[in-house]
Amino acid sequence: MKTYNLEVLHILDSIALLKEYTSGYNRNTFAATNEKYDAILRRLQTMAEATQKLPTELKESHSSIQWKKISDFRNIVAHDYLGEIITQHLKPLEEATKKMLLRLNEESHAQAT
């Protein structure tokens, strides 16, 4: 049976870095350098790819998260909704994936005993 801890950890790692990269977010100064902008896009890509690998059942247990929008991030980025992701969607996603990790760890521990 496959566990999804790695994917959940990729999401949480990406969120932590996105929060660091966007600390003090200001639309006028956002991603002041190409490197910072590229790093943010890469983290969003990593996060989106990880969510696509999570099983539907696990995502359905956190139905308040817009999983489809996350996996379709390329469209969001192309239409300049990057700030919306950072300001509105990272916190709920972080909370949901932390709960997922706890659940997966509990299930893994229960299987081991």
N, C-alpha and C positions, 0 to 999 in steps of 0.2 A: 504494500500500500504506500503510495507516494505521500510524503508530507509536503506542506507548502510553506514551511518556516522560512526558507531562503527567499522566496518571493515576497513574503510579508516583511522580512528584514530589509530587502531592497527598497520597498516602499517607504519604510520608516527612515532608512538612511537617506533616501532622496529628499524626503520631507525635511529632515534635519538640515541638510545642506541648502535646500531652497530657502528655509527660514533664515539661515546664516547669510546667504547671498542677497536676500531681499530685506534684511533688517533696515528699518527706517525707510521703507518703500515710499517713493515719491515718483509719480508718473513722469515728471519732467527730467528727473535724473536717473531713472531706472536704467539699469544695465549700461552704465556710463562707458564701459569698455566692451570691445568685441569679445574678449575672453570671458568676461562675466556673463554676457548675453549667451554665448555659446555654452558655458557651464550650466546655466539655468535651463536652456533647451535640452541639453543632454540629460540632466536630472529628470526633467519632465518625461523624456523618452524612456528612460530606465523605469520610472514609476509606471508609465502607461503599459509598457511591455510586461512588467511584473503583474499588474492587475489582470491582464489578458490571460495569464497562466493560472489564475486562481479558479477553482471550480465554482460553477454557478451556485451550488448549494451554500457554499461559504459566503459568497457575495450576497445571496438572498437573505442571509441572516443579518445583513446590514443594508437593508433596502433604502435607507435614507441617503446613501451615497450614490451619486450618479455615475455608476461604473461605465456605462456606455460612453458618456462624455469624456471620461478619463482616457478610455482606450482610443477614442477618436481625437486625441489631443492635437494631431496635426491640423485638423480643420480649425480647431480653436485658436491655435497659434497663427494660422494663416489669416484669420479674421480679427487678429489683435485682441483676443480675450485673455491674454496672458495675465494681466493684472487681476482679472476676475478669479482666475484659478488661485492665485496667491492670496488674495484678500478674503475670498469667500469659501473656498473648498478645501484648503490644506488642513485646517484644524479638524473638521469632521472626519476627513479621511484618516488623519493621524489617530484620532480616538478609536475609529472603527478597526484599523489595522492593529492597534495595540490590543484590543479585545480579541481579535482573531488570533494573535500570537499567544495570548493567554490560553485560549481555547485549544489551539493546536498543541501547546505544551502540556496541557492537562490530558488531552487525548493520548498523546505520546507517552506520558507518564503512566496512564491507566493501562495502555497496551503492554508496557514494560513490566508491570507488576502482575 
